[in-house]
Amino acid sequence: MTESIGKRIERLRKSKGLTQKQLADLIGMSQQAFAALEKRDTAPKKLYEISMALGVTPSYIHTGKNDTHNVELKTFDEKVVDSYTSDEIEEVVPIALERTITALSKQFQAQGLGKLDFVKHQDLIANFLGASIVVELSGDYEKIANKFLELKTLKSV
């Protein structure tokens, strides 16, 4: 029996040690919507975001077949930062920025802190964006999960 798209996503998510909530937060959707996604066998609307978060190609999530374009996860190490090309970094910045703004905005709203202010909260945004970029490049998903946990303890900033 072939593995459904939802089961494949679930298996990959678990292999990264992520909960449904953590991955849902990473890609900007609710845990409930993500849980429903794992029960289906149709390509999700956020296929690209899910594949990037899980370190595989959208094609792999869709078909389950390895291809020559699989994303290689790189271990982040201070000594290998220079090994990323400017093209690789430029490619992940928009994804990391969108993820950062979505996560911070949701946390501000959930904690009743008002709206995210890009000037007033620039240090917080920069800190989270830096972690998001490292995660996109390195595949160190624990780092971003820890950043999300820090967001849950935001006080008036």
Disulfide bonds with the S-S distance in Angstrom:
none
